[in-house]
Amino acid sequence: MDRGRIDAIRMLTICAALSVPGLAGAESVLDKLNKALQHLPKPPAATQAATSSAPVNTAMSAQAPAASATPEGVKALIAATPAISAGPFYLGMPADKALAQMKASGLTVNSDNERQPYMFQVRQVPNQTYVSGTQGSSVDTSRGSEGVEMGFAMYPNPSVVTYIDRVLRFLPDQGPTVGATVAALRKKYGHESYTDLTTNKMHWVLDSRGHPWSAEKVRDYLHGPGLCEEIMGYRPRNVAPQVTMGIGTFADVKNNAACRDVVTIAARINFAVPGSNLSSIRDVDHDYSRANLPGTAGDRVWDAVANGVIQEVQVDIYDHALAVNAAVVSHEVAVRGLNQQTQQQIENAKQRGGPKL
C-alpha cells in the first residue's frame, strides 16, 4: 500500500455518535437495517476480484482468507458459525433477537447511562448507521447480578452476534461451589484446552466450526503474537476504527494468522475456600514458568479448590474468524466511499478551471 493510500485511509473519521431514545426504538432501527441489508446490491465482479487478490487493507492479507473477506464469504461464515452460547445468547444470533432477549432478561441497566445499542456514523458512508453491539446488566438483591456485553457484525454484513461477554455475580455465601461450576462448564463446552494459572481462567480453543484444536496447535497459538481477543481489542463502544482505519490499527494482528480461523472461550472464576486462604489457583501451583497448564494438567488445581464458593463467573466467547472478516468488509465499504468523495473533489476542482492571474 502506498503512503498516499495509507494517509487517505487514516483520514476516515467518526462523524457523530447517534442518540438512541430507548431499546424499543433501537429494535425498530435494527428491523429497518436488516431489511436494507437484504436488498443491498452485490459488489461488481471486478471489485470482488480486486478484493480477493489484493485487499485494500494490507493487514488483512495475513489475517483471513481473501475468499472470506467478501460479503458472500462473511455470509458463508455466519451460516457455519457454531451456536456456542452463554445463557440465552449465542454466536451468530441475529442482533434484533439479541436485543429483544436483553430486554426480556431484564438486562436494561447500562453503565454510565450510555444509550443502547452502540451506534455511530461515518462521513464517507452517508445515511448509514453502524450498530456495533450492546451492553446491559440486571441486579437481583436476593441472588446477585448479571451483566452481558455483545458485539455485532456491522454494515454491510448481516447484523449478528460475533462475541459475548457474560458475568454472573453472587451474593456472599450464595454462590455454587468451584467443583460444580467447573463440571457445568465442561459439560457445556467440553474439557478445556488449557488453564491459565495467572488469571484463574479456563480456556477453550476451537476452529471456526466449533471443533477443538489439537494440543500442538494450541501450544503454537499460546507461543504466537498473543491471544486474539487481546490483539483485536473487541469492545462495541470502541470498534469504530475497524471501519474507518481497518484491522491494521490493532497491534500485531497482521502477524497472527491464527485469528482467521479460531473461536475462543474463556471462563474466569473468582472464589474463596471457606476456612482457608485459598482464593486463586495460583495458591495451589506457584510455578509461574508453567503459567498455562494444558489439557487435563489443569484438573489438579481445580480439584484442589473444588470446595471453594463462587463469587463471580465471567464467560467470554469470541468468533474471531467472523469478526475479522466482517470488519474488513465494513472497512472496504468506507474506503470506497472515501475514494468516491476524493474523486468528486478532484472533478469539482477541474471544473473550476485556472485562477485569474
N, C-alpha and C positions, 0 to 999 in steps of 0.2 A: 504494500500500500504506500503511495507516495505521500510526502509531507503535507501537500495541499489537501489531499483527501482526509488525512487524519485530522487536520485543523478544522475542516468543514464538519466532520462528524462531531468534534468536540463543541462546535457552536450550537448543536441541538440543545435547547434548554427547556425546562419546565415553564409553561406559560402561567398556569394557575391551578390551585387545588380547588376541587369542586366542593361546594357545601351541600350535604345531603340532609334533607329535612327529617328523615327517620327511616327505620328499617323497612316499613311497608312501602315507602316511596322508592327505596333502593331496589326492592324486588321488582317493582314495575319498570324501573330503568333497565334492570337486567333482562326482563322479558323482552323489552324493545331491542336491546343489544343482541340477544340471541336470535331474534327474528332477522335483524340486519345481517348478522353473520351468516345465516343460512342463504342469503341472497348475494353474498359478495362475489364479484366476478373473479374467475380464476386468472392468475398471472399469465401473461403471454408465454408461449413455449420458449421464446428466445430468452426471456427474463429468467425462467426456471433453469434453463441450461446454463446461463451465466452464473446463477446462484450455486448450481451443483459443482461447476468446475472451479470457480473462484469466488467464494463468498466475499461480500463487501467487508465484513469484519474478519480480518485475518486470524484473530484469536480463535475463531470458530473452526478453522481448518483442522486444528488438533483436538478440538473439543467434542465434535459429534460428526457422525457420518453425514456427508453433504446431502445424501438422499433423504435423510430425516429432517434436515433444516429447511423444509419447504412446507407450505400449508398442507399438502397432501401427506407428507411424511409425518407431521405432527398429528394429523387425524388418525393415521395408522398406529402411532404410538398410543394415542388415547384409547383406541379400540382394544389394544392389547395390554393396557395398564392393569396390573393386579389390584383388585379391590381391597387392599390392605386397610384395615380400619383402626381407629381409636374412638371408642364409644360409637355413636351413630354416624360418624364422619369417616369417609374413605377416599382413597386416591381415585381420581377420575370422576368424582361426584360432581354433577352439574352445579355451577355456582348458585343458581337460583334455589335449588333444593337445599344446598348447604346453608344459605342464608335463612331459609324458612325453618330449617332444623335448629339453627341457633336460637331463633325466636321461640320455637316450641320447647326447647330445653331451658328456657329462661336465661340464656347467656346474653343478657342485654346491657350489662354494666360495662362501660368502656373506660379504659384508663385515660386520665386527663380529659374526660368528656369529649373524646375525639369522635367525629362523625363516622358512621359506618355504612357501607363498606368503604375501604380506602379507594379514592378515585382521584385521577389527575388528567390533565390535558397537555398536549404538546403543540406548539405553534405550527409545526411542519405537517401535522395531520389534523386539519381543521374539522370542526363539527364531529369530533370523535372523543368519546370518553373511555379512558383506560381504567378497568376495575381490577386492582391488584390483589385484593384479599380482604379479610375482615378479622376482627378480634373482639372478644367479649368474655364476661365472667358472670358467675352467679354465686350468691352466698346463702348458705343454709345454716342458721345459727345452731341447729340441732345436730348437724352432721359434719359440716365443714364447707369447703368451697370448690368450685371447678372453674377452670379457665381454658379457653380454646382460641387458638390463632390459626388461620389458614391462608395459604397463598393460592392465587388463581393464575392459570394461563391467560394471557392478555391478547387483545385485538392484534391481528385478525383471526387468531385461533379461537376455537370453541372455548368458552369460559368454564373450565373445570378445575377441581382441586389438584394442586401439584405438591403441596406439603401440608402437614397437620402437626400442630404442637398442642398437646392436651395435658393439663396439670390437675391432679386431684390432691387437695389438702384436707387433712383430717384433724379434728379437734383432739386435744391432749387425751391420750389413753383410749381413743375411739377407733384407731386405725387397725387394719388387719396385721397379721404377722409377716415378717420378711419371707418366711418359708412358703406361706400361702400365696403371697404376691409373686414370688419368683416362679412358683408352679403354674400360676394362672398365665403369666407372661409366656412361659414355654409352651403351654397348651395352645395359646392363641397364635404365636409366631414361630414355634419350633425352638429347638435348642439354639442359644445364642452363638454367634460366630466367635466372639471373644468378650472378655470382661475387662474394663479399664479400672485399675486399682486407684488411679488418681482422681477419678470423678464419680465413683460409685455408680458406674453405668454398665448395663448390659447392651451389647451391640449385635445387630444382625446385618449382614451384607449380602444383598441379593442382586440378581441381574434384573433387567427392565421387565422381565416376565414374571418375576417373583421367585425364581429358583435360587437356592443358597449357593454362594460362591464356594469354591474349594478352599481348603485351608491354605494351600500355597498361594492362591490368588489373593486371599485376604491378607497374608503376610506382605505380599508385594504392595498392596494398597496402603497398608499401615506404614510402609517404608517409603512411600511416594511423597509428593509435594505437600500433602495434607488432606484432611478429611474434606470431602466435597462440600458438606454443609458449612464448614468454616471458611472455605475458599470463596464460595458463592455469596455468603452473607445474606441469605434469604431473610427478609422481613418485609411484609407488604407495604409498610409505610416508607420504605427506603429503596424500592426496586425501580423507581423511575429511570435511573441511569442505565438499566438494562435496555430500555427503549431508546434513550437519547444518545448513549455512548457505546452500547454494546457490551458483550461479555468481557471484553478486554479490560474493563475498568476494575475487575476483581483480580487481585494479585495471584499470580501463578496458575490461574485456571487454565490457560492455554497449554500448560505443561502437564496437566493431569488428565490423560486420556481416559482414565477410569470413569470419570464423571459422565461420559457419554453413554454408559450402559450400566447404571447402577441405581438401585433403590436401597436406602439405608433406614434402619430403625434403631433408635436408642432409647433406653429406659433408665432414667436416673432415679435412684431410690434413696430417700432420706429416712433414717430410722434411729432408734435408740433401744439398746437392750436393757431391760429392767434389771437392776441390781448389779450392773457392771458399767465400765467406762466405754464400752464398745458403741460407737456411733458411726463407724465407717469401716469398709472392708480393708482400708489401709491399716487399721488397727490389728488386722489378722495377719497380713503379709506386708512386711516393711521393705521388701526387696524392690526398690524402685527401678532397678535395672530390668525387671520383668513387669513393667507397668501394664502391659496388655497380655492377659492370660488367655491363650487360645482354647477354643472348644471346651471340652469337659474339664480342662485345668482350672477353670473358674468355679467349678462345683464346690471345691473345698472351702473357699472363702464365704460363699453364700450359705453353705451348710453350717458354718461356724457362727453365723449371726441369724440363724433361722428363727430364733425366738424373739428377735427384735420386733418392736412395734413401729409400724409405718407412720411417718409424719407427712410425707409428700411423695407422690409418684408423678414423674413427668415423662411422657412418651412423645418422641419426635419421629415423624415419618416423612421422608423426603424421596420424591421421584425425580432424581437429578436428570435422567435421560430426557424426560418430558419437559422439565423446567428449562433446561439449557436450550433445547431445540426450539421450544416455543418462544423463548426470549430472543433468539436470533431472528426468527420470522417477524416478530414485532419490531425489532430494530431495522430490518430491511425495509419495512413499510415507511418508517420515519426517514431513512436515508433517501428513499425515492422521493418522498415529499420535499426534502431539503434540496435535492438535485433539481426538482421541478421549479422550486422557488428561485434557486440560483440562476437557472437558465432564463426564467422570466425576467429577472433583474437585468441580465445581460441584454436581452432583447429590448427591454424598455430603454436601456442606455443607448443602444444603437439607433433607436428611432428618434432620440433627441438630437442626433447629429452633432456637429462640432461646435465649439464655443465661438462666440462673436469676439474676434480679436481686433 
